[in-house]
Amino acid sequence: MSRDSYIHRIEAGVPGRPLVFALHGTGGGEDQLLALARDLVPGGTIVSPRGDVSEHGAARFFRRTGEGVYDMDDLARATGKMVGFVEAHRAEARANRTFGIGYSNGANILATTMFARPDLFDAAVLMHPLIPFEPQIEGSLAGKRILITAGRRDPICPPNLTARLESWLVAAGADVTLDWHPGGHEVRPEELSAAKAFLAHSLPAPAQGERA
């Protein structure tokens, strides 16, 4: 799959820092999470694709037939396409760490990409994901660190489905942290602080004599 299979932006980072994929929510685009990704992973190389599906003019990564009702055939297509896109950029960047950051629809495609290819990401931040089906995880997520952030009053992502996703990921071997805030589907400052700390702790320890 081509590295240009999505319209995307790349912001080059500092050698030795992670490769970071930033995946927007419904109605966003390749610019939506750039500043956020820069803040969460200073010095990282950021790859931010635009979803290739239009829902009444709003960009998404896969189709749905209603709120929380996914077109599973298109989700499979989109997951395969994202796997190829991530593979191509990883091969080019040769980064020693790959992180994923996704919000809402972007969190969903990031999650399904990890289900399909557990080896692609070392750590992921899933902000307000909604996975309304039991995933088929192709292998083990052992050693992978995943942060889920969610709102206890989220009308789009019910808390019971968020907790169910956590249990599935833990069963697959992932090291999962679930961080709640009292609001809804909005991203709040406290979850961004949790994401920044989480990703900082996902970096390898500096070599002896190397500055952090």
C-alpha positions as CSV (number, residue, x, y, z in Angstrom):
1,M,0.0,0.0,0.0
2,S,1.3,3.4,-0.9
3,R,2.5,5.9,1.6
4,D,0.3,8.4,-0.3
5,S,-2.9,6.3,-0.2
6,Y,-4.4,9.1,2.0
7,I,-4.2,12.8,1.6
8,H,-1.9,13.6,4.6
9,R,0.5,16.0,6.2
10,I,3.9,15.1,7.6
11,E,5.8,17.2,10.1
12,A,9.4,16.1,10.5
13,G,10.7,15.7,13.9
14,V,14.0,15.1,15.7
15,P,16.0,12.0,14.8
16,G,15.5,9.3,17.5
17,R,12.1,10.5,18.5
18,P,8.9,8.5,17.8
19,L,6.9,8.3,14.6
20,V,3.4,9.5,15.5
21,F,0.2,8.9,13.6
22,A,-2.6,11.4,14.4
23,L,-6.1,10.3,13.4
24,H,-8.9,12.9,13.4
25,G,-12.5,12.5,14.4
26,T,-15.6,12.8,12.1
27,G,-15.6,16.1,10.3
28,G,-11.9,16.8,11.0
29,G,-9.0,16.6,8.7
30,E,-5.2,16.3,8.5
31,D,-4.8,19.5,10.5
32,Q,-7.1,18.6,13.4
33,L,-4.7,16.9,15.7
34,L,-1.3,18.2,14.5
35,A,-0.8,20.8,17.3
36,L,-2.1,18.2,19.8
37,A,0.4,15.6,18.6
38,R,3.3,18.1,18.7
39,D,2.4,18.9,22.3
40,L,1.9,15.3,23.3
41,V,5.2,14.0,21.7
42,P,7.6,16.9,21.4
43,G,10.1,16.3,18.6
44,G,8.1,13.4,17.1
45,T,7.6,13.0,13.4
46,I,3.9,13.4,12.9
47,V,1.9,11.8,10.1
48,S,-1.7,13.0,9.9
49,P,-4.0,11.5,7.2
50,R,-7.4,12.7,6.1
51,G,-10.2,10.1,6.1
52,D,-11.2,9.0,2.7
53,V,-15.0,8.7,3.3
54,S,-17.4,11.6,3.2
55,E,-20.5,11.6,5.4
56,H,-22.6,14.5,4.2
57,G,-19.3,16.4,3.7
58,A,-17.7,15.3,6.9
59,A,-14.5,13.3,6.5
60,R,-14.3,9.9,8.2
61,F,-12.1,6.8,7.9
62,F,-15.0,4.3,7.3
63,R,-18.7,4.4,6.6
64,R,-21.5,3.9,9.0
65,T,-25.2,3.4,8.5
66,G,-26.3,5.2,11.7
67,E,-24.9,6.5,15.0
68,G,-22.8,3.6,16.4
69,V,-23.8,1.3,13.5
70,Y,-20.8,0.5,11.3
71,D,-20.6,-0.7,7.7
72,M,-18.4,-3.7,8.6
73,D,-17.4,-4.4,5.0
74,D,-16.1,-0.8,4.7
75,L,-14.5,-1.0,8.1
76,A,-12.5,-4.0,6.9
77,R,-11.5,-2.1,3.8
78,A,-10.5,0.9,5.7
79,T,-8.5,-1.1,8.3
80,G,-6.5,-2.8,5.5
81,K,-5.8,0.5,3.9
82,M,-4.6,2.0,7.2
83,V,-2.4,-1.0,7.9
84,G,-0.7,-0.5,4.6
85,F,-0.3,3.3,5.1
86,V,1.2,2.8,8.5
87,E,3.5,0.1,7.2
88,A,4.8,2.3,4.4
89,H,5.6,5.2,6.6
90,R,7.2,3.0,9.2
91,A,9.5,1.5,6.6
92,E,10.5,5.0,5.3
93,A,11.0,6.6,8.8
94,R,12.8,3.6,10.4
95,A,11.7,5.0,13.8
96,N,12.5,3.0,16.9
97,R,9.1,3.8,18.4
98,T,5.6,4.2,16.7
99,F,2.8,5.9,18.5
100,G,-0.9,6.4,17.5
101,I,-3.2,9.1,18.7
102,G,-6.8,9.0,17.6
103,Y,-10.0,10.8,18.6
104,S,-13.5,9.4,18.1
105,N,-13.6,8.0,14.5
106,G,-9.8,8.3,14.5
107,A,-9.6,6.3,17.7
108,N,-11.8,3.6,16.2
109,I,-9.7,3.1,13.0
110,L,-6.6,3.2,15.2
111,A,-8.1,0.4,17.4
112,T,-9.1,-1.8,14.5
113,T,-5.6,-1.3,12.9
114,M,-4.1,-2.6,16.2
115,F,-6.5,-5.5,16.2
116,A,-5.4,-6.4,12.7
117,R,-1.7,-5.8,13.2
118,P,-0.7,-5.7,16.9
119,D,3.0,-5.2,15.9
120,L,2.6,-1.8,14.2
121,F,2.3,0.4,17.3
122,D,4.2,0.5,20.5
123,A,1.7,2.7,22.3
124,A,-1.6,4.3,21.5
125,V,-4.0,6.9,22.9
126,L,-7.6,6.2,22.1
127,M,-9.7,9.2,22.9
128,H,-13.4,8.4,23.1
129,P,-13.4,5.2,21.1
130,L,-16.5,3.3,20.2
131,I,-16.1,-0.4,19.3
132,P,-19.6,-1.9,19.3
133,F,-18.5,-5.4,18.3
134,E,-16.2,-8.0,19.7
135,P,-12.9,-7.7,17.9
136,Q,-10.9,-10.5,16.3
137,I,-7.4,-9.6,17.5
138,E,-4.8,-11.2,15.1
139,G,-2.2,-12.1,17.7
140,S,-1.1,-10.7,21.0
141,L,-1.0,-7.2,22.2
142,A,1.6,-8.1,24.9
143,G,4.0,-5.3,25.6
144,K,1.7,-2.7,23.9
145,R,0.7,0.3,26.0
146,I,-2.8,1.7,25.4
147,L,-4.5,4.7,27.1
148,I,-8.2,5.0,26.7
149,T,-9.7,8.4,27.7
150,A,-13.5,8.7,28.0
151,G,-16.3,10.8,29.4
152,R,-18.7,9.2,31.9
153,R,-21.6,11.1,30.3
154,D,-20.6,10.5,26.7
155,P,-23.8,10.1,24.6
156,I,-21.9,8.7,21.6
157,C,-19.6,6.3,23.4
158,P,-21.5,4.7,26.3
159,P,-19.3,4.0,29.3
160,N,-20.2,0.3,29.4
161,L,-18.8,-0.2,25.9
162,T,-15.7,1.7,26.9
163,A,-15.2,-0.7,29.8
164,R,-15.9,-3.7,27.5
165,L,-13.2,-2.5,25.1
166,E,-10.7,-2.2,28.0
167,S,-11.5,-5.8,29.0
168,W,-10.9,-7.1,25.5
169,L,-7.6,-5.3,25.2
170,V,-6.4,-6.6,28.6
171,A,-7.4,-10.1,27.6
172,A,-5.2,-9.7,24.5
173,G,-2.2,-8.9,26.7
174,A,-2.1,-5.1,26.4
175,D,-1.1,-2.8,29.2
176,V,-4.2,-0.7,29.4
177,T,-4.9,2.5,31.3
178,L,-8.5,3.9,31.4
179,D,-8.8,7.6,32.2
180,W,-12.3,9.0,32.8
181,H,-13.5,12.6,33.0
182,P,-17.0,13.6,34.2
183,G,-18.1,15.1,30.9
184,G,-19.2,13.9,27.5
185,H,-17.6,13.4,24.1
186,E,-15.4,16.5,24.3
187,V,-11.7,16.3,24.9
188,R,-10.8,17.9,28.2
189,P,-7.5,19.3,29.5
190,E,-7.2,16.6,32.1
191,E,-7.2,13.8,29.6
192,L,-4.6,15.6,27.5
193,S,-2.4,15.8,30.6
194,A,-2.9,12.1,31.1
195,A,-2.1,11.4,27.4
196,K,1.1,13.5,27.6
197,A,2.3,11.7,30.7
198,F,1.4,8.3,29.3
199,L,3.3,8.8,26.1
200,A,6.3,10.2,27.9
201,H,6.4,7.0,29.9
202,S,6.1,5.0,26.7
203,L,9.5,6.2,25.5
204,P,12.6,4.0,25.9
205,A,14.9,4.9,28.8
206,P,17.8,7.0,27.7
207,A,21.1,5.2,27.1
208,Q,23.8,5.7,29.7
209,G,25.2,9.2,29.2
210,E,22.4,10.3,26.9
211,R,20.2,13.2,27.9
212,A,16.4,12.6,28.2
